Amino acid sequence: MISVNEMYPLFLQSNGVNTNTKTIMEGDMFFGLKGQNFNGNTFAYEALEKGASFVIVDEPEYKIDERCILVDDTLSTLQQLAHFHRSQLNIPVIGITGTNGKTTTKELINHVLSSKYKVYATQGNLNNHIGVPLTLLNIKAKDAQIAIVEMGASHIDEIKELCQLAEPNYGIITNIGKAHLEGFGSIDAIIQAKSALYQSIKAIDGILFVNSDDKLLMELSSGIRRITYGQSGECKGICGDDNLFLKLGLPDYALNICTQLTGDYNFYNVMVAIAVGVYFSVPIEQIKTALETYIPTNNRSQLVKKENKTIIIDAYNANPSSMESAICNFAKIPASSKVLLLGDMFELGENSVAEHQYIVDLIRKYAFKNVYLLGDEFAKTNAETSWLYNDYEQLGVLLKKTLPSDAILLIKGSRAMKMEQFLNII
């Protein structure tokens, strides 16, 4: 079997790494990974036909010719190769995790730093045991100046394992809240899992960027080198409000920034991007321009206009913490025709009914009048019968008939609920 050290020169000869023959490019190194419903080894011939430079397989029958490299386990080899590549990079690597906002934070920081540096960052939300190695292997040593690696977790040791791969020397935890409770079991387990990033940074005497207004994060980061941000701290901001777009002021710079993000829950995502930019000596005017020109995508805090209707679509994902923040922010908008269109939250295990009931109680607290709840989990609560729906088509027909022409809608739900499909109906 070939060692990772022997494979590394072959990787450097390749144009990149790929695990999907649908997107493979000429000169890519293809890894035949396995999943519950597929065996990547079976795509070895197709990968070669499409121009792969080398194909990594772990089943001997798929070693077609000398371009096929047989290893014990393709996933383990991918991770080892990524870790070896990381060891060759002498650049700042910023690790980001958190319950909510990590992808938006990653994109904001990338936008800010890219105004001055050559930055490589996680694409989309490729933030797991496969995505992180792919992110690392995408970094080109010849021109990389900074890397940003997003790290997600659905079980207790995952962040620790991803830190061992990526070896970040800067760290950010956006927040710690309720998500993936089914996998973690409790909020204490989530705290333990996320704080593994802080411990990894502490072990190498790296630097953290910490929300000074978050007591838990301040406590967890105590004794570690850190730069603080928020309404207090070393990088201070004031959160403004123009009903929809996030505005903030920086007293120390006598500067106002108006982003294209919706919701004051994005305040800290923007503030940490400013703190990181200032630390890495990006001129403040460039930071302002970068933040004001960043346009959210992928149904994350997007503002969509359709005729006279205004839609806040935040349907890429949902958990109890992000759902609560979105509803509380929506309640502050002064409008008479507000509509809540919410889908189930997933991966909550035995806590699911209680967490969905909490959201129902929150809706009642703010006395929203136009409420539509979609999914089996909301159906288990004591929500008003008129709020509950389990048929997309039926609800779509109803919305077409009943939505006020000047409605302002909040659409949110877990990814699997595909709430974005209502954009084509409304």
N, C-alpha and C positions, 0 to 999 in steps of 0.2 A: 504493500500500500504506500502511496506517495504521502510525504509529510507536508504540513502546511508551509514550512520553509521552502520546500521544493516547488510547491504550487504557486508561491507568491510571484516569482518571475513570469509565470504564465498569465497570472492575473494582470500584471503590469503591461503585458503585451496586448491584452484584450481591451476593447472599448468600454466595457462596463460589465455589470453582473445583472442577470435576469433570471426570474423563476417562472415566467409565463411566456409560452411560445406565441401567444397572440400579440405580444408587444415586443418580441425579440428583434434586435437590430443586428446588422452585419457586424461581426467581430465581437459580439457579446460572449461572455462566459455563462453558460446555462447550468443552473443547479436543479436537479430533479428531486424536488421536495415531495414529501408525502403528506396527505391529509386524510380525514375520515372517509372522504368520498372520491379520492383520486390518488394516483401514483405517478409522480412526476417522471420516474424512470421511463415510463412508456412513451414519453414525448422526446426521447433522446434523438431518434432518427429525424423527426420533424424539426427539432432545433438545429441539427446539422444542415438539413436541407435549406433552412432559412438563413444560413450563414454564421451560425455560432462558431466561435473560434475553438472552444473546448466545451465539453459536456461532462458534468460531475454526476456520477450515478453510484448507487450502493447495492445494486443487484447485478451479478456477473453476466447474466444473459443479455443485458442491455449495453454491454461494452462492445460497440459495433466495430470500432477501429481505434487507431492510436490517438484520435482526438477525444475519445471517451476515457475519463479518468475514474477508476474504481476506488471508492473510499468505504470506510466502515459505516458511516452515517452522513448523509448529505447535509442535514440541518446542523449537526455538530460541526462539520467541516466549514460550512458557511460562517458560523459564529466564530470559530477559531481563526479563520482567514480575516474576518473583520477586526478581531481583536489584535491580530498581528499588524494589520494595516494601521490601526489606531496607534500602535507603538512607534510607528515610523513618522507620525505627524507631530511636529513641535509647534502647535498652535493652540490658542484658547478654544476649549470645547465647553459650551454652555449646555448643561442638562436641565430640562424642564419637565416637571410633573405636576400633578394636582388633580383635584376632583373635577373642577370646572375651569374653563378658560385657557387650558394649556395650548391648544392649537391656535386660538386667536392670539395669545401672548407670543407664541413662536413666530407667527406671521408678522406681528407688529415689530418685534425685535429684529427680525430678518429685514424688514422694510427700512428700519432706521439704520442698521449697521451697513446694509448694502449701499447706502448713499456715500460711503467712504471706503469700504473694504470689499474684497472678494469673499463672499459668504456662501457656505454650503449649509443647507437646512433640510430637516425632515420634509419629505414631500407628502402633502395631504396629512393623513394621520397614521402613517406607517410607523407606529410607535411600540410595537410588541417585539417578541423574541425573534421574529423574522424581519420586521420593518427596521429595527435599530441596526442590525448587521448590514442591511441593504443601504441604509443611510450612510453608515461609516464607509462602506466600499465605494460609494458614489463620490466621496471627497477626493479631489485631485491634488496630490501633494505638491505638484509643480506651481500651483497658483493659489491654493487655499490660504486664507489669512485668519478666518474664524469659522467655527462650525457650531451649529445649533441642533441639538438632538432632543427630540420630544420622546418622553418615556411614559407609557401607560401601564396600568396594572389591573389585573382581575383576581390575583391571588397574592398571598402575603409576602412571598420572597421575590416577586417578579422585578420590582425596582432594584433590589439589591443585585440581582443577576444581570440586569441591564447596565447598571453602573460598572460592574466588573468588565463588561464588554466595552463600554464607551469611555470609561475613565474620565468623566468630566472634571474640569478643574474650577468651574463656576457652576453654581446651582440655584435653581428657582423652584419653589413650591408655590403655585398660585393660591391654593387654599386646600383645606381638607374637610370634606363633607361626606354625605351619604351617597355612595354609588357602588355598584357591584356588591351589594350586601350579601347576595347569594353566595358569592365566591369567598368573601372575607369573613362573613359571619357576624361582625360587630364593628362599631365605629372605632373601638380601641385597636382592632386589627388593621383597620385602614390607616390610622395614625402611625402605627408601627411600620407598615409597608411603605408609606410615602416618605417618612422621615429617614428611610434608608439612604435617600439622596443626600441629606444633610450629613449623615455619618460618613458617607463616602468622601464628601468634600473635606470634612474635618480630618480624615485620615491622611490627606495629602497637603493639609494646610492651605486649602483653596479658599475661595471667596463666595459667599452667598449674597443674594439679593433678597431682602426679607421685607414683607409688608409690616410696617411698624404699627399699624392699627389692628393687626391680628394677634391677639394675646397668645394663642396656641403656637403660632409660628415663631413668635418672639421667644417663647419659652423653649421650644424645641431647638432653636438656633443659638441659645445662650452658650457662650464659651467658644463660638466659632467665628472666625473673621467674617464680618458681614457689612453690607451697605444697605441702609434702610430707606424705604420710600413709603409714600402714602399722604395722609393729611398732616402727618408729622414726619419726623425722621430727617435724614440727610437730603433727600430729594422730596420736596414738599409740593403738593398741589391742592387746589380747591376745586371741588366738583360742582359745576354749574348745571343749568337746566334750561333747555329751550324746547321742552316737551318731548322731542324725539331724538335729536342728535346729541351725542355726548359732548359737552363743553368742559374745559377745565382751564384754570389759570395757574401760572407758576409765579408766586410772589417774588422769589429770589431773582427771577429773570424779567420781571414785569412783562410777562408774555401770556397771551391767551391762545389756546388751541381748540379748534372746533373739528372734531373727527366726523367721519361718516358712519360711525358705529351707533347703534341704538342702545339705550339702557345705561343707567348709572352703575350697573354691576360691572361694566367694562372699565370703570375708572381705574381700578388697580392694575388691569392688564395694560392700559396705556401708561400708567405711572412707572411700572417696572421697565417698560420699553424706553422711557425717558432716562431712568436711572442707569440702565445698561449703556445707552448711547452716550450719556455724559461721562461715565467711567471710561469708555473707550475713545474719548476725545472727539466725538462727532460734534461739530458746531451746532449750537442750539437752534439756529435758523434752519439748518438741514434736518434736524430732528422734527421741528414743527412741520416743515414741508412734507416729510415722509409720513407723518401721522395723519396729516390732513388729506393726503392723496391716497391713503390706503383704503381700498374698497373691499369690504367683506364678501366672501363667496361661499359656495357650498352650503347655503341655507343656515349660515351662522350669523345671527344678529343682523340679517339683511333687511333693508327697507325697500319694499316694492310698491310701486304706484300702479294701480289699474283703474283707469278712468278717474272717478272721484274717490275711490277707495284707497286707503293706506294700509299696507300689510307689513307687520313685523313677523318675519319668518325665521324662527330659531329652532328648526326641526332636525338638525343633524343628530342631536342626541338629547336626552333628558334624564335627570335624576332628581330626587327630592330637593336637593339644594339649589340646583339651577332652575327648577320649576318655581320654587318659592321666590327666588330673586326676580325672575321674569314677571311673575304676577304682581309682586309688590311694586316693581317699576312701572308696569302697565297701569296700575291703579293711580299713579301720580299724574298721568296724562289728562289734562282737562278737556274732555270731549264727551258729548252726550250719546254718541253711537258706538260705544266700545263693544267689541265682540271677542269672547274667549273661545278658541277652538283648540282643544287639548286632547292629546292621545295618551294612551297608557305609558307608564314607565316600566322598564323591564329589569331583570336581574336583581330583584329585591328580596327574593326568597320568602321566608315566613313573615317578613316585615311588609310585604307588598300591600295588603289590605289597609294596614294602619297608615302607611305613607300616602296612599291614595286618599284615604279618609282625611288626612291632614290637609291635603290640597283642596278637597271639597269644603272643609271648614274655613280655609283661607278665602276661598271664593265667596262664601257667605259673609265673612267678616267685612269684605270690601263691597258687598251688596251689588255685585255685577248682575246686570239684568239679562244680557244676551250670552248664554253659556251653552256650549256644545262639548260633550265629553264622549270620546270614542274609545271603545275597547272593553274587554271582559273584566279588567281589573277595576276600572271605575264603576262598572256595573255591580260590583260587590259592596260598594259603599252605600250610605244612606242619602246619596245625592237625589235632588228632585228628579222624578221620573222624566220630566220634560227635557232634562239636560242630557239624558243617556241615549247613546246610539251604538249600534254594533255593525252597521251596514254602510260602507263608504258611499255606494251609489244612492241609497235612500237619503243620506245626509247631504250629499252633493245637490240633489234635486231640491231639497228643502232650503239650502243656503241660496240657491239661485233665485228662489221665490221670495225669501224673507229678508235677505240682507239689506239694510239701509243703503241708499246710494252713496252716502258719505261715511260709510263705516270705517272704523279703525280696528283692525283685527290683530290679535296675537295668536299665531299658530305655533304650537310646540308639542313635541312628543318624542318618544324614543325612536331611534333610527328605523327599526323594523316596522314601525307604524306607517312609515312613508307619508307623513302628513303634507309633504310638499306637493303631493298630487292635487291638493285642493286649490293650488295656484292656477291650475288650468280650468277650474270650475267657476271660481269666484269672478 
